[in-house]
Amino acid sequence: MNICFLMYPWNRIDPAFDSTLRLIHECVVRGHTVAVTTPNSLTMRESTVYGFCDVITNGKGVSDKPERFYAQAQLKRAKLPMAGFDCIFMRANPPLDTLALNFLDSVKQDTLIINDLEGLRIANNKLYTAGWNGAAGQYIPTTHVSKNKEYLQQVLTENQADKMILKPLNGFGGEGVIVIEKRAQQSISSLLDFYIGSGDRTHYVILQDYIEGAEEGDKRILMLNGEPIGAMRRVPAANDVRSNIHAGGKEVKHSLTKEEKRLCATVGPQLVRDGLYFVGLDVIGDKLLEVNVLSPGGITRINKLNRTRLQRQVIDWMENIVHSRELLLQRKTIYRQAINDANVIAV
């Protein structure tokens, strides 16, 4: 198969922990042709979308260690038609590059894209889960999103709890996440001015109910095709509310509780309906804080904690989907030829 990873630059990979590298390595080990490119490398010529890609060549063989594979990998630059790939993995870091999605709109009928373009459009920020209703909605903490400073101040004043979570709508990796306490009223106005901004460049911010137990960390659950395949607990660094690994948190082995399994079973079908096949859920207690849809991480750390290789499950699933699509196309071709042959005989 021909597989493209639309991602961050190759030289920014952290080989010790990078989840995308594990997926790439698994594909190369299986003998697939793998290319990597970035959103800025997409181009169009005569109505055909191309990518300036780096194709990974095997050289003298592929090491079974992802870190060594990364050090030894040889890259060959080529301008390649994106429709020629059997699968495109969307693994660029947030925020979402919506123009890249516009480029790929013309190839989405020709190749499997993980995650689906429409799913990425509707789920690329924290408004996605805030708007859930029905059964899935019970797992979402009360969330307020606004640019209106006076309204947000009112929300904080009227909230029954002593503290709430404040964060930017388009933040990621724990950036800008803070706890606001009612007793610090004199600082709230200044904080909102900073987060919202002024003039023509204002930003939406989130006020969200504080979940008891958040100080003990959260859980990252990796979901594949609506089912959990692995999880870990992330413990915050001392004196920090954020449990994100990049913010200083530490990973700990975790087995899903009954309530967490129910959460996954409830939200899984919603994710699949939206074309969000491989995602990361951030969970505290029985509440879902966020769905990471662009480049969910955690594969390497969950693997080490559980002595597994989650990338095998992801690539197995991808191969099965591509193979099924190929069989459908072959069957359609055979049926069309039968009809054409019948038409010739009739003449």
C-alpha positions in Angstrom: 0.0 0.0 0.0 1.0 3.6 -0.5 0.5 5.6 2.7 1.1 9.3 3.4 1.5 11.0 6.8 0.5 14.6 6.6 2.2 15.8 9.7 4.7 18.2 11.4 8.3 18.3 9.9 10.3 15.1 10.1 13.2 16.8 12.0 10.8 17.8 14.8 10.0 14.2 15.8 11.0 13.2 19.3 12.0 9.6 18.5 11.8 8.4 22.1 8.1 9.2 22.5 6.5 10.2 19.2 3.3 8.4 18.4 3.3 9.2 14.7 6.8 7.7 14.4 5.4 4.4 15.8 2.7 4.4 13.1 5.2 5.2 10.4 7.6 2.5 11.6 4.9 -0.1 11.7 3.9 0.7 8.1 7.5 0.5 6.8 8.1 -2.8 8.7 5.1 -4.3 6.8 6.5 -3.3 3.5 4.3 -0.4 2.7 5.5 2.6 0.7 5.5 5.5 3.2 5.8 9.2 2.4 5.7 12.2 4.9 4.7 15.7 4.1 3.4 18.9 5.8 0.3 21.0 5.2 2.5 23.7 3.8 3.8 21.3 1.2 0.5 20.7 -0.6 0.1 22.2 -4.1 -2.2 22.1 -7.1 -1.5 21.8 -10.8 -4.0 21.4 -13.5 -6.7 20.5 -11.0 -4.6 17.8 -9.4 -3.4 18.0 -5.8 0.2 17.1 -5.2 2.4 17.0 -2.1 6.1 17.7 -2.0 6.8 14.5 -0.1 9.7 12.7 1.5 9.5 9.0 0.7 11.1 6.8 3.2 13.5 4.3 1.7 14.4 1.1 3.5 18.1 1.2 2.7 19.8 -2.0 4.0 16.8 -3.0 6.1 14.4 -1.8 8.7 15.4 -1.8 12.4 12.8 -3.2 14.7 13.5 -0.3 17.1 11.6 2.9 16.1 14.4 5.2 17.5 17.1 3.4 15.4 14.8 3.3 12.4 14.4 7.1 12.7 18.1 7.7 12.9 18.8 5.5 9.9 15.9 6.5 7.7 16.7 7.9 4.2 14.3 10.3 2.6 13.8 10.9 -1.1 12.0 14.1 -2.1 9.3 13.8 -4.8 6.2 15.7 -6.0 3.4 13.1 -5.7 -0.3 13.1 -6.5 -2.2 12.8 -3.2 -4.9 10.7 -4.9 -2.4 8.0 -5.5 -2.1 7.1 -1.8 -4.3 4.4 -0.4 -4.4 6.1 3.0 -3.6 9.6 4.3 -3.0 9.9 8.0 -3.7 13.4 9.3 -1.1 13.9 12.0 -0.3 17.6 12.0 -0.3 19.3 15.4 -3.1 21.7 16.3 -4.4 24.2 15.4 -6.1 22.8 12.3 -5.0 24.1 9.0 -8.3 24.4 7.2 -6.7 25.3 3.9 -5.0 21.9 3.9 -8.5 20.3 4.2 -9.7 22.3 1.2 -6.8 20.8 -0.8 -7.7 17.3 0.2 -11.4 17.7 -0.6 -10.6 16.8 -4.2 -9.0 13.4 -3.2 -11.3 12.2 -0.4 -13.2 9.9 -2.8 -10.0 8.3 -4.0 -8.2 7.6 -0.7 -9.0 6.7 2.9 -8.3 9.8 5.1 -7.8 9.3 8.9 -9.5 11.2 10.4 -12.3 12.1 7.9 -12.1 15.7 6.7 -15.7 16.6 7.7 -15.0 15.1 11.1 -11.9 17.3 11.5 -13.9 20.4 10.5 -16.5 19.9 13.2 -14.3 18.6 15.9 -11.1 20.7 15.7 -11.9 22.7 18.8 -13.5 22.3 22.2 -16.9 23.4 20.9 -17.4 19.9 19.5 -18.2 18.1 22.7 -19.8 21.2 24.3 -22.6 20.9 21.8 -23.4 17.2 22.4 -26.9 16.3 23.5 -28.6 13.0 24.5 -26.7 10.2 26.1 -23.3 11.5 25.2 -24.1 14.9 26.7 -24.2 13.5 30.2 -20.5 13.0 30.2 -19.7 16.7 29.3 -19.1 19.1 32.2 -21.1 22.3 32.1 -19.3 24.5 29.6 -19.6 28.2 28.7 -17.9 29.6 25.6 -17.9 33.4 24.9 -16.0 36.5 24.0 -18.3 38.6 26.2 -16.3 39.5 29.3 -19.3 40.7 31.3 -21.2 37.4 30.7 -18.2 35.3 31.7 -17.8 37.3 34.9 -21.5 36.7 35.6 -21.1 33.0 35.0 -18.3 32.8 37.5 -20.2 34.9 40.1 -23.4 32.8 39.9 -21.6 29.4 39.8 -22.2 27.4 43.0 -18.7 26.1 43.1 -15.7 28.0 44.5 -13.6 27.5 41.4 -13.9 26.9 37.6 -11.5 26.1 34.8 -10.5 28.9 32.3 -8.9 28.0 29.0 -8.6 29.3 25.4 -11.0 27.7 22.9 -8.2 26.7 20.5 -5.5 25.8 22.9 -3.8 22.4 23.0 -1.2 20.6 25.1 -2.5 22.2 28.3 -1.5 25.7 27.1 -3.4 28.5 29.0 -5.4 26.2 31.3 -5.8 27.7 34.7 -8.1 27.4 37.8 -10.1 30.5 38.7 -11.2 30.9 42.3 -14.0 33.2 43.4 -11.9 34.7 46.2 -9.6 36.1 43.4 -12.3 38.3 42.0 -9.9 41.2 41.7 -7.8 39.3 39.1 -10.6 38.0 37.0 -11.2 41.1 34.9 -7.6 41.4 34.0 -7.4 37.7 33.1 -10.4 37.9 30.8 -8.9 40.9 29.1 -5.8 38.9 28.4 -7.5 35.8 27.2 -10.1 37.6 25.1 -7.9 40.3 23.7 -9.1 43.5 22.1 -9.9 45.2 18.8 -10.4 43.0 15.8 -8.3 40.1 17.2 -10.5 38.8 20.0 -10.6 35.1 21.0 -13.2 32.8 22.4 -12.5 31.5 25.9 -14.0 28.6 27.9 -15.3 28.6 31.4 -15.9 25.1 32.6 -17.1 23.4 35.8 -14.1 22.3 37.9 -14.3 18.5 38.3 -13.4 17.3 41.8 -10.3 15.0 41.6 -8.7 17.0 38.8 -5.7 17.7 41.0 -5.0 14.0 40.9 -4.7 14.0 37.1 -6.7 12.8 34.1 -6.9 9.8 31.9 -5.9 9.6 28.2 -7.9 6.9 26.4 -7.1 6.1 22.8 -10.1 5.1 20.7 -10.0 3.2 17.4 -13.2 2.9 15.4 -15.3 3.8 18.5 -13.6 1.3 20.8 -10.9 1.9 23.5 -7.6 0.2 22.7 -5.4 1.7 25.5 -5.3 4.1 28.4 -3.0 5.8 30.9 -3.4 8.2 33.8 -1.5 11.4 33.7 -0.5 12.9 37.0 0.2 16.7 37.2 3.5 18.1 38.2 3.7 19.6 41.7 1.6 22.8 42.0 0.2 22.5 38.5 -3.4 21.8 37.5 -2.4 20.5 34.0 -1.7 16.8 33.7 -0.5 17.0 30.0 2.8 15.3 29.6 4.2 18.3 27.7 3.2 20.5 30.7 5.3 18.4 33.1 2.8 15.6 33.9 3.8 12.0 34.4 2.2 8.9 33.0 0.9 6.0 35.2 -0.5 2.7 34.2 -4.3 2.7 34.2 -7.1 0.1 33.6 -10.5 1.5 32.6 -13.2 1.6 35.2 -16.7 0.4 34.6 -17.9 4.0 34.3 -15.1 4.9 31.8 -16.0 1.8 29.8 -19.6 3.1 29.7 -18.4 6.5 28.7 -16.4 5.0 25.8 -19.4 2.8 24.7 -21.7 5.9 24.7 -19.5 8.4 22.8 -17.9 5.8 20.5 -20.8 5.6 18.0 -20.9 9.4 17.9 -17.2 9.6 17.0 -17.6 6.9 14.2 -20.6 8.7 12.8 -18.5 11.9 12.5 -15.6 10.0 10.8 -13.3 10.4 13.9 -11.8 6.9 13.8 -8.6 7.4 15.8 -8.8 9.9 18.6 -7.7 10.5 22.2 -10.2 11.2 25.0 -9.2 13.2 28.0 -11.3 12.1 31.0 -11.5 13.1 34.6 -13.8 11.1 36.9 -16.8 10.4 34.7 -16.5 13.5 32.6 -15.1 13.9 29.1 -13.0 17.1 28.9 -11.8 16.9 25.3 -11.5 14.8 22.2 -8.1 15.0 20.5 -8.7 14.4 16.8 -5.7 15.8 14.9 -2.7 13.9 16.2 -3.6 12.0 19.4 -0.6 11.0 21.3 0.1 8.4 24.0 0.9 5.3 22.0 4.6 5.1 23.1 3.8 5.6 26.8 0.8 3.3 26.9 2.9 0.7 25.1 5.7 0.9 27.7 3.2 0.7 30.6 1.4 -2.3 29.2 4.1 -4.0 27.1 2.0 -3.8 24.0 2.2 -2.2 20.5 -1.0 -0.2 19.9 0.3 0.8 16.4 -0.3 -2.7 15.2 -4.0 -2.4 16.0 -4.2 0.9 14.2 -2.4 -0.3 11.1 -4.4 -3.6 11.1 -7.6 -1.6 11.0 -6.4 0.7 8.3 -5.3 -2.2 6.1 -8.7 -3.9 6.5 -10.5 -0.8 5.5 -8.4 -0.2 2.4 -8.6 -3.8 1.4 -12.4 -3.7 1.7 -12.6 -0.6 -0.4 -10.4 -2.3 -3.1 -12.7 -5.4 -3.1 -15.7 -3.2 -3.6 -14.0 -1.4 -6.5 -13.0 -4.7 -8.1 -16.5 -6.1 -7.8 -17.9 -2.9 -9.3 -15.5 -3.1 -12.2 -16.4 -6.7 -12.9 -20.2 -5.9 -12.8 -19.7 -3.0 -15.2 -17.8 -5.1 -17.6 -20.6 -7.7 -17.5 -23.1 -5.1 -18.5 -20.8 -3.7 -21.2 -20.4 -7.3 -22.6 -24.1 -7.8 -22.6 -24.6 -4.6 -24.5 -22.1 -5.7 -27.2 -23.8 -9.1 -27.6 -27.2 -7.4 -27.9 -25.9 -5.2 -30.8 
